[in-house]
Amino acid sequence: MKRAAGAVAVQASAAHSSSSPLPIVPLCRADLPVETVALARFMVGKYLVHDLPEGRLVGRLVEIEGYPPGDSTGHAFIGPRGWNASLFLSRGHAYVRLTYGVSYMLNMSSEAEGVGAGVLFRAVEPLEGLDAMASRRPGAPLRDLTRGPGKLTQAFGVGARFDGVDLCAGEELWIGRLDAAAPPQQGVGVTTRIGLSREQDRPLRFYEIGNPYVSGPRKLLSIA
């Protein structure tokens, strides 16, 4: 049953790429919870948009990790530095960091200004601009196009120049919601974060239950 549901979701994503654009409007800062864990859960089911001269890229956020204040695994733990300053901006600003010299990770500041914390965008369901995404990840199957934080930024063309960008401004790179009465949030699961050497047992990874674009081993998924 799960495998069939996943196949349907993948087909739906591919089908939407040729349909009319989704009616997405930017999220306002006032829409965002002023607390990291609540914000991580809230962002599941929202949209990431990158407007390019050649067209729009859209993905539905299906997996988010939280790194709250005081978390020793978070980049804000050591206090403000030049390279992590974006994590200390008011909630809704991008923090983009090159990890292991290989992949960029797209995070978003998650607390009041001056409080260092963030949420990591781990995966999206690709909905618009699939050809442009695929051109940045040649040979990747649709399911793996944006399934994982490094794959997401590669497919969306997100790099260091977006560090500090206000994702609530509705400009080139932004977060949004459907411009309609908000549908109920789909089932959200919670489990432990991936790839950490400490504090790995904290339930701070939120994801849309049953969505095939969620990253990581299936055994790490549990229902909240």
C-alpha positions as semicolon CSV with decimal commas, in nm:
position;residue;x (nm);y (nm);z (nm)
1;M;0,000;0,000;0,000
2;K;0,275;0,249;0,091
3;R;0,462;0,175;-0,229
4;A;0,152;0,236;-0,439
5;A;0,079;0,562;-0,259
6;G;0,434;0,679;-0,323
7;A;0,405;0,601;-0,694
8;V;0,084;0,804;-0,714
9;A;0,250;1,103;-0,546
10;V;0,546;1,090;-0,785
11;Q;0,313;1,076;-1,085
12;A;0,111;1,367;-0,945
13;S;0,424;1,581;-0,915
14;A;0,522;1,508;-1,272
15;A;0,170;1,579;-1,393
16;H;0,157;1,916;-1,218
17;S;0,472;2,039;-1,391
18;S;0,271;2,096;-1,709
19;S;-0,041;2,242;-1,546
20;S;-0,124;2,598;-1,444
21;P;0,096;2,762;-1,177
22;L;0,004;2,706;-0,816
23;P;-0,161;3,010;-0,651
24;I;0,109;3,064;-0,389
25;V;0,149;3,380;-0,180
26;P;0,443;3,465;0,049
27;L;0,425;3,379;0,416
28;C;0,443;3,688;0,638
29;R;0,674;3,691;0,938
30;A;0,365;3,721;1,158
31;D;0,250;3,384;1,020
32;L;0,557;3,209;1,159
33;P;0,558;3,072;1,514
34;V;0,822;3,242;1,732
35;E;0,968;2,915;1,858
36;T;1,192;2,672;1,674
37;V;1,014;2,341;1,734
38;A;0,670;2,487;1,660
39;L;0,809;2,652;1,346
40;A;0,967;2,327;1,222
41;R;0,632;2,149;1,249
42;F;0,444;2,445;1,098
43;M;0,662;2,452;0,786
44;V;0,570;2,098;0,680
45;G;0,333;2,143;0,386
46;K;0,437;2,500;0,305
47;Y;0,615;2,595;-0,019
48;L;0,967;2,691;-0,125
49;V;0,980;2,909;-0,436
50;H;1,276;3,023;-0,647
51;D;1,184;3,273;-0,918
52;L;1,435;3,267;-1,203
53;P;1,444;3,453;-1,536
54;E;1,377;3,123;-1,712
55;G;1,087;3,026;-1,489
56;R;0,971;2,937;-1,141
57;L;1,083;2,645;-0,927
58;V;0,836;2,527;-0,663
59;G;0,860;2,256;-0,403
60;R;0,631;2,159;-0,118
61;L;0,825;2,125;0,206
62;V;0,783;1,771;0,341
63;E;1,073;1,738;0,588
64;I;1,214;1,990;0,836
65;E;1,463;1,957;1,123
66;G;1,472;2,192;1,420
67;Y;1,789;2,324;1,589
68;P;1,656;2,520;1,889
69;P;1,849;2,759;2,114
70;G;2,116;2,583;2,317
71;D;2,131;2,280;2,087
72;S;2,497;2,176;2,079
73;T;2,463;2,047;1,722
74;G;2,333;2,380;1,587
75;H;2,561;2,629;1,415
76;A;2,440;2,901;1,653
77;F;2,560;2,718;1,965
78;I;2,898;2,896;1,979
79;G;2,734;3,237;1,965
80;P;2,724;3,495;1,684
81;R;3,011;3,495;1,438
82;G;3,042;3,649;1,094
83;W;2,964;3,322;0,920
84;N;2,655;3,229;1,127
85;A;2,508;3,579;1,172
86;S;2,195;3,494;0,972
87;L;2,082;3,249;1,241
88;F;2,054;3,544;1,481
89;L;1,822;3,744;1,255
90;S;1,448;3,750;1,318
91;R;1,265;3,433;1,212
92;G;1,223;3,384;0,837
93;H;1,574;3,465;0,709
94;A;1,782;3,220;0,509
95;Y;2,100;3,073;0,653
96;V;2,297;2,897;0,378
97;R;2,609;2,705;0,473
98;L;2,847;2,484;0,274
99;T;2,879;2,152;0,460
100;Y;3,182;1,926;0,433
101;G;3,296;2,140;0,142
102;V;3,046;1,963;-0,082
103;S;2,680;2,060;-0,035
104;Y;2,497;2,377;0,057
105;M;2,227;2,348;0,322
106;L;1,928;2,582;0,332
107;N;1,818;2,674;0,683
108;M;1,587;2,944;0,815
109;S;1,627;3,151;1,131
110;S;1,358;3,056;1,378
111;E;1,348;3,281;1,685
112;A;1,335;3,649;1,779
113;E;1,619;3,870;1,659
114;G;1,935;3,808;1,859
115;V;1,844;3,450;1,953
116;G;2,044;3,198;1,751
117;A;1,847;2,902;1,619
118;G;1,717;2,760;1,294
119;V;1,527;2,498;1,102
120;L;1,682;2,295;0,822
121;F;1,487;2,235;0,500
122;R;1,565;1,867;0,439
123;A;1,333;1,778;0,150
124;V;1,063;1,910;-0,079
125;E;0,819;1,749;-0,318
126;P;0,906;1,906;-0,656
127;L;0,601;2,060;-0,824
128;E;0,703;2,323;-1,079
129;G;1,017;2,369;-1,287
130;L;1,107;2,000;-1,286
131;D;1,307;2,026;-1,611
132;A;1,523;2,304;-1,467
133;M;1,576;2,104;-1,147
134;A;1,670;1,794;-1,345
135;S;1,922;1,991;-1,550
136;R;2,110;2,067;-1,226
137;R;2,094;1,703;-1,116
138;P;2,144;1,507;-1,438
139;G;2,052;1,141;-1,415
140;A;1,870;1,172;-1,083
141;P;1,533;0,994;-1,076
142;L;1,232;1,211;-0,993
143;R;1,198;1,070;-0,642
144;D;1,559;1,164;-0,559
145;L;1,556;1,505;-0,727
146;T;1,502;1,703;-0,405
147;R;1,504;1,431;-0,137
148;G;1,776;1,543;0,102
149;P;1,913;1,888;0,195
150;G;2,208;1,888;-0,045
151;K;1,996;1,759;-0,333
152;L;1,733;2,022;-0,259
153;T;1,975;2,316;-0,283
154;Q;2,143;2,176;-0,593
155;A;1,812;2,129;-0,775
156;F;1,685;2,473;-0,668
157;G;2,010;2,654;-0,751
158;V;2,059;2,778;-0,394
159;G;2,409;2,878;-0,291
160;A;2,603;3,113;-0,065
161;R;2,461;3,433;-0,217
162;F;2,125;3,358;-0,054
163;D;2,264;3,365;0,299
164;G;2,073;3,630;0,495
165;V;1,792;3,670;0,240
166;D;1,452;3,749;0,386
167;L;1,239;3,451;0,285
168;C;0,923;3,643;0,378
169;A;0,990;3,922;0,126
170;G;0,845;3,736;-0,172
171;E;1,143;3,817;-0,391
172;E;1,375;3,572;-0,570
173;L;1,382;3,298;-0,305
174;W;1,085;3,281;-0,070
175;I;0,847;3,068;0,134
176;G;0,473;3,063;0,079
177;R;0,134;2,907;0,123
178;L;-0,159;2,849;-0,109
179;D;-0,365;3,163;-0,174
180;A;-0,688;3,006;-0,049
181;A;-0,848;2,890;0,270
182;A;-0,570;2,692;0,431
183;P;-0,637;2,318;0,394
184;P;-0,577;2,105;0,704
185;Q;-0,210;2,018;0,748
186;Q;-0,146;1,661;0,638
187;G;-0,040;1,406;0,898
188;V;0,292;1,518;1,047
189;G;0,529;1,264;1,197
190;V;0,824;1,330;1,422
191;T;1,143;1,135;1,468
192;T;1,512;1,184;1,542
193;R;1,748;1,390;1,330
194;I;1,992;1,240;1,079
195;G;2,372;1,237;1,064
196;L;2,450;1,374;1,411
197;S;2,711;1,248;1,658
198;R;2,542;1,397;1,967
199;E;2,189;1,489;2,076
200;Q;2,081;1,243;1,807
201;D;1,789;1,110;2,011
202;R;1,592;1,435;2,027
203;P;1,260;1,419;1,835
204;L;1,319;1,727;1,620
205;R;1,273;1,601;1,264
206;F;0,924;1,664;1,128
207;Y;0,790;1,514;0,806
208;E;0,475;1,450;0,609
209;I;0,365;1,094;0,679
210;G;0,360;0,874;0,369
211;N;0,528;1,126;0,137
212;P;0,788;0,950;-0,085
213;Y;1,013;1,257;-0,096
214;V;1,103;1,235;0,273
215;S;1,475;1,152;0,303
216;G;1,663;0,899;0,511
217;P;1,604;0,535;0,604
218;R;1,241;0,433;0,640
219;K;1,322;0,273;0,977
220;L;1,389;0,619;1,123
221;L;1,030;0,734;1,063
222;S;0,775;0,718;1,342
223;I;0,431;0,870;1,381
224;A;0,385;1,151;1,631
